[in-house]
Structure formats: structure tokens, C-alpha cells
Amino acid sequence: MSYSLENRLVIGVSTRTLFQLNKENRIFEEEGVEAYFAYQKEHEDEILKPGPGFALIRSLLRLNELFENGNRVEVILMSKNSPDISLRIFHSIESYGLHITRAVFTSGAPLTPYLTAFGTDLYLSACEADVQAAIDAGIAAGIICGNDGMEYEAKEEEAPRIRIAFDGDAVLFSDEAERIFVEQGLEAFESSEKEKAALPLHAGPFARFLKILSDLQREFDGAGTPIRTALVTARSAPAHERVIRTLRAWNVRIDEAFFLGGITKREVLSAFGAQIFFDDQPGHTKQAAEVVPAARVPLRTCGNESNIYRLERKMNEVS
């Protein structure tokens, strides 16, 4: 009997998302692919340390323990490495008890066709080109921002605990309002958002992913859900109203919202305990990565109206 990925949250992760591979990546960039392959083979039995996405992925996988009707979360390793050097990664996965059994190794070939083939709902990678290609294909994706000086937690909690934070414009929502701010300034932005308060924003690249999380939350009893989401945005009143009405129109749940009006997001994200924060601004993700894992969402290069509506149709297909 074949294994179906339907009705599952499918997450694609790169090796540098899951584990710390800073040294190995420097060898690849400075000494070339042959030196990189040789180093990986020589250290096949050396277990890798957790990377910036490790805690989130482990918690998401542990959600499967709570569902009576089978697994609802599937994590697939997506790598442009050669299959010949995959053993160290799988040894590390096994050592930490992560239930990741499926993987893609393309030896440098593009990953986007396989992300689409698996129906990937979220893709995390340290490679900007791969993430950009995924975003352009309509897949929620983020460039994981590592902090070389940070030791990521390997200790497992007693129960799954998932904390995901999102920026608003150009992440959950389209960049339609942000463009007005950039081109015309704050006053024009606030005036426009007040005028359009009752008009829902178009879906951004992470709207469908939030919808899936919201649907998963509904399968738990009220406050008993292990999933908690937060909106952490530079918006403030009066620009907040359109956001609330948009989320209502989408029928999605957001547990906490922070309308910061330009206050730094770093401390709020730390207090929330985010396992990952998605933002489109490099400055915000750089600051956030000092205290929590963060991922930058690149702009859609094909961000025209037809692509926006296609994202909304995909979001509406989620049951």
C-alpha cells in the first residue's frame, strides 16, 4: 500500500537548517567540493550539533504522538548534496531520535521541482537561491539565519511546544501596503490603511501555512493546543484594523499580536519564546537571530497580481 502525503503538513528542510554545518560550509566555499566531500566522509561517525531549525522540527514531529489517526506532520530532508555523503546526516538524525525517513539528494540539481512534487507546505534552507525559487513557485519558504555564536538547544521537552512568529506585510500578507509606505511614506501608508480598513489584504507567501497551522490547532481542545502563533509587526493603530479584519476574513487563528510601531522586535520575540520568526526585512531577522531562530522571506520576483490570486486560491484549498 502506497504512503500518501495528503492531509499532512509537509516540511522540507536543508541540512544546514537542521544541523550546524558552518565549518563544513566554509570548507566548501573556500576549498571546493572535493575537499568538502572528503571532510564529510572522514567525519561520517561524528554526530552534528543542532542547528537553528532543530528545535522547531523536533517539536513539529512530536505532534504526531498526539494524533490518533496517524501522522499529520511529515518532514523531508531536501539537499543538493550527493547521496554519497548522506550517511553523516542520517547518523545524526538517528542519534537525536528524529523520525525523518524520507530525503532528496540531487547532487546540485534544483530542488524546486521536488518541493512541488511532494506538495511542500514550508521549506527552510540557508541557500537564498533555493528559497527564492521556492517562493516564486508559490511555496512558503525562508532563508534560515544562523548565529555562529549560538548553541542551539538539544534538550527535549516533556511535551511538544511549538511557537511560531510572523511579520505581517510581505509575509502573511502581500506587500501591497508596504509598497505605499516605501514609495510615499508613513503618513500615506496610515491614511491608505485607514481608508481600506474593511478591505482584506491579499494573501502573502505564508498565508496558506498559517491557515494550515490554524486548522491543526482546531483539532485540539481550546487552550490545550501545543501550537501557538504570533503576529509581530511594525504596524500600529490605525493600521492595525485592516490586519484584524483580514485574519477574520481568512478564518484563521492568531494567538498573540504585537503592533510595535517601530519598536524593535527582538525583545518581544525572546519573551514569546519563538522557535522561529519569519520576516522579509534583513535588519529584523538579523536582530531576531541574536535571541531566537529566524528566517528571511525574500520578495517574489514574479509578484504580480495573478501570482497573488494564485496564492489565495491555494490557501482556500486547505480544508
Legacy VTK file of the C-alpha trace (Angstrom):
# vtk DataFile Version 3.0
C-alpha trace
ASCII
DATASET POLYDATA
POINTS 319 float
0.000 0.000 0.000
1.426 3.383 -1.014
2.101 6.131 1.515
0.134 9.318 0.904
1.149 12.833 1.891
-2.404 14.139 1.591
-3.804 15.898 4.663
-0.316 16.206 6.109
1.775 19.254 6.922
4.797 18.669 4.676
8.014 20.455 5.621
11.201 20.422 3.586
14.423 21.183 5.451
18.005 21.581 4.331
20.885 20.032 6.237
22.099 23.480 7.403
18.649 24.186 8.829
18.660 21.028 10.910
22.331 20.916 11.960
25.298 23.215 12.483
27.440 22.904 9.384
29.243 26.247 9.448
32.722 24.690 9.323
31.740 22.300 6.557
30.197 25.115 4.517
33.369 27.207 4.851
35.392 24.266 3.536
33.014 24.016 0.572
33.246 27.738 -0.215
36.991 28.179 0.380
38.477 24.818 -0.671
35.952 23.413 -3.117
33.596 20.498 -3.479
36.237 17.725 -3.358
37.647 18.939 -0.035
34.098 19.211 1.299
33.242 15.637 0.251
36.471 14.335 1.753
35.843 16.073 5.077
32.285 14.745 5.327
33.381 11.180 4.641
36.216 11.404 7.171
33.716 12.529 9.838
30.831 10.198 8.981
30.583 8.896 12.540
30.758 12.335 14.164
27.313 13.486 15.295
26.426 17.003 14.211
25.249 19.649 16.681
21.675 21.001 16.428
21.154 23.868 14.017
18.752 26.833 14.065
15.730 24.839 12.899
16.347 21.767 15.047
14.011 22.557 17.982
11.129 23.554 15.712
11.428 20.441 13.562
11.644 18.119 16.566
8.579 19.719 18.156
6.602 19.503 14.919
7.489 15.826 14.532
6.372 15.156 18.105
2.911 16.441 17.216
2.397 13.055 15.561
2.289 11.479 19.028
-0.927 13.367 19.726
-2.973 12.266 16.709
-4.921 9.024 16.915
-5.465 8.664 13.170
-1.856 8.587 12.038
0.886 11.091 11.361
-0.115 14.618 10.387
3.392 16.074 10.044
5.944 14.860 7.521
9.484 16.250 7.437
11.556 15.550 4.332
15.273 16.313 4.135
15.890 18.323 0.945
19.553 18.555 -0.010
21.638 19.422 -3.069
24.396 17.240 -1.618
25.473 13.992 -3.219
23.825 10.807 -1.880
27.362 9.514 -1.268
27.840 11.848 1.719
24.386 11.397 3.244
25.482 8.936 5.936
26.650 11.557 8.439
23.309 13.365 8.220
21.304 10.179 8.733
23.559 9.089 11.614
22.887 12.432 13.305
19.128 12.207 12.668
19.066 8.732 14.214
21.192 9.814 17.180
18.657 12.501 18.148
15.681 10.214 17.611
14.145 12.339 14.859
11.569 10.488 12.807
12.823 11.678 9.416
12.928 8.772 6.994
12.460 10.445 3.629
15.053 12.529 1.828
16.015 14.059 -1.502
19.674 14.349 -2.592
20.106 15.973 -6.017
23.908 16.364 -6.454
23.496 20.043 -7.273
20.314 19.866 -9.341
17.488 22.326 -8.499
15.218 21.324 -5.634
12.078 23.253 -6.581
10.559 20.551 -8.833
10.785 18.087 -5.924
9.389 20.568 -3.417
6.386 20.849 -5.732
6.200 17.088 -6.302
5.962 16.426 -2.557
3.377 19.185 -2.037
5.686 21.013 0.364
3.933 23.479 2.681
7.098 25.015 4.193
10.719 24.951 3.052
13.639 26.112 5.213
17.137 26.458 3.806
20.297 28.525 4.223
20.594 28.918 0.436
18.966 32.131 -0.778
18.703 30.994 -4.402
16.838 27.820 -3.425
14.461 29.730 -1.138
13.821 32.383 -3.795
12.965 29.684 -6.328
10.547 28.084 -3.854
8.861 31.439 -3.115
8.494 32.086 -6.837
6.821 28.675 -7.158
4.245 29.667 -4.515
5.774 27.699 -1.637
6.210 29.271 1.803
9.978 29.391 2.291
12.557 31.146 4.419
16.317 31.668 4.445
17.375 30.370 7.850
19.528 32.894 9.696
22.177 31.197 11.765
24.095 32.772 14.606
27.625 31.376 14.660
27.971 32.100 18.367
24.691 30.499 19.426
24.399 26.982 20.831
21.010 25.626 19.841
19.068 23.601 22.387
19.180 19.798 22.091
17.272 19.011 25.308
13.837 17.582 24.639
10.798 18.938 26.461
8.206 16.683 28.073
5.530 17.655 25.547
5.571 19.233 22.093
5.714 23.019 22.314
5.560 24.967 19.080
5.973 28.748 18.958
5.982 30.392 15.513
6.038 34.157 14.925
5.329 36.020 11.697
5.813 39.514 10.373
2.751 40.836 8.552
3.340 42.713 5.294
5.159 40.718 2.585
4.994 37.597 4.808
1.445 36.758 5.908
0.016 39.461 3.667
1.035 40.704 0.246
3.371 43.691 0.011
0.627 45.949 -1.417
0.514 48.170 1.692
4.275 48.051 2.262
4.846 49.431 -1.231
2.826 52.518 -0.331
4.958 53.017 2.785
8.211 52.659 0.825
7.129 54.859 -2.081
5.032 57.514 -0.309
5.939 57.423 3.388
4.313 56.669 6.736
1.536 59.255 6.551
0.319 57.999 3.172
0.531 54.404 4.409
-1.581 55.094 7.519
-4.111 57.093 5.530
-4.454 54.328 2.947
-4.805 51.587 5.559
-7.447 53.571 7.455
-9.381 54.114 4.241
-9.144 50.407 3.334
-9.683 49.056 6.860
-12.674 46.932 5.794
-10.908 45.593 2.671
-8.946 42.375 3.394
-5.313 42.325 2.353
-4.262 39.870 -0.326
-2.534 36.668 0.764
1.237 36.734 1.191
3.626 33.784 0.821
2.938 32.483 4.361
-0.856 32.907 4.434
-1.531 29.309 3.470
0.970 27.984 6.025
-0.745 29.976 8.788
-4.077 28.558 7.615
-2.726 25.005 7.927
-1.426 25.713 11.444
-4.767 27.237 12.388
-6.604 24.137 11.161
-4.260 21.903 13.176
-4.941 24.000 16.275
-8.674 23.353 15.897
-8.048 19.634 16.330
-7.002 20.230 19.928
-9.178 21.275 22.840
-9.129 25.043 23.171
-6.175 26.195 25.215
-4.724 22.681 25.154
-3.132 23.076 21.744
0.682 22.799 21.733
0.822 25.226 18.780
0.958 28.946 19.462
1.343 31.630 16.804
2.153 35.335 16.985
1.993 38.300 14.648
4.917 40.659 15.310
4.569 43.689 13.077
5.843 47.249 12.812
2.256 48.365 12.201
0.409 50.318 14.892
-3.010 51.951 15.187
-4.793 52.907 12.975
-3.152 50.429 10.567
-3.956 47.503 12.880
-7.658 47.273 11.982
-7.164 46.034 8.436
-4.927 43.244 9.745
-7.539 42.018 12.247
-10.297 42.135 9.648
-8.107 40.265 7.149
-7.464 37.425 9.604
-11.191 37.271 10.326
-11.959 37.085 6.615
-9.489 34.224 6.261
-10.989 32.467 9.310
-7.542 31.852 10.775
-6.404 31.918 14.365
-3.560 34.060 15.649
-2.840 33.675 19.356
-0.811 36.799 20.088
-0.392 40.051 18.172
2.168 42.788 18.715
1.652 46.101 16.905
5.003 47.675 17.686
5.006 50.904 15.682
8.752 50.761 15.059
9.844 49.338 18.428
12.487 46.630 17.966
11.071 43.114 17.666
13.993 41.376 19.385
12.797 41.506 22.992
9.198 40.617 22.148
10.315 37.549 20.199
12.528 36.449 23.080
9.651 36.851 25.553
7.319 34.896 23.256
9.910 32.111 23.036
9.703 31.848 19.248
11.213 28.713 17.780
11.289 30.608 14.507
10.395 34.097 13.290
9.638 34.911 9.647
10.275 38.448 8.352
11.096 39.957 4.966
13.496 42.614 6.317
17.171 41.578 6.721
17.641 44.025 9.607
14.767 42.486 11.548
15.880 38.897 11.022
19.479 39.758 11.915
18.386 41.264 15.239
15.934 38.457 15.924
18.568 35.780 15.239
20.547 37.068 18.225
17.893 35.615 20.557
15.693 33.195 18.544
15.944 31.277 15.266
14.816 33.485 12.370
14.248 33.142 8.647
14.120 35.830 5.995
11.356 35.670 3.406
12.590 37.035 0.057
10.352 39.035 -2.241
8.552 37.218 -5.033
10.290 38.054 -8.299
7.069 37.130 -10.071
4.973 39.074 -7.572
2.259 40.171 -9.993
-1.488 40.163 -9.413
-2.012 36.724 -10.976
0.533 35.204 -8.584
-1.162 36.880 -5.590
-4.542 35.423 -6.536
-2.966 32.012 -7.142
-1.641 32.076 -3.573
-5.115 32.902 -2.301
-6.657 30.032 -4.253
-4.090 27.645 -2.780
-4.869 28.929 0.712
-8.605 28.434 0.171
-7.999 24.812 -0.840
-6.864 23.994 2.711
-9.734 22.259 4.486
LINES 1 320
319 0 1 2 3 4 5 6 7 8 9 10 11 12 13 14 15 16 17 18 19 20 21 22 23 24 25 26 27 28 29 30 31 32 33 34 35 36 37 38 39 40 41 42 43 44 45 46 47 48 49 50 51 52 53 54 55 56 57 58 59 60 61 62 63 64 65 66 67 68 69 70 71 72 73 74 75 76 77 78 79 80 81 82 83 84 85 86 87 88 89 90 91 92 93 94 95 96 97 98 99 100 101 102 103 104 105 106 107 108 109 110 111 112 113 114 115 116 117 118 119 120 121 122 123 124 125 126 127 128 129 130 131 132 133 134 135 136 137 138 139 140 141 142 143 144 145 146 147 148 149 150 151 152 153 154 155 156 157 158 159 160 161 162 163 164 165 166 167 168 169 170 171 172 173 174 175 176 177 178 179 180 181 182 183 184 185 186 187 188 189 190 191 192 193 194 195 196 197 198 199 200 201 202 203 204 205 206 207 208 209 210 211 212 213 214 215 216 217 218 219 220 221 222 223 224 225 226 227 228 229 230 231 232 233 234 235 236 237 238 239 240 241 242 243 244 245 246 247 248 249 250 251 252 253 254 255 256 257 258 259 260 261 262 263 264 265 266 267 268 269 270 271 272 273 274 275 276 277 278 279 280 281 282 283 284 285 286 287 288 289 290 291 292 293 294 295 296 297 298 299 300 301 302 303 304 305 306 307 308 309 310 311 312 313 314 315 316 317 318
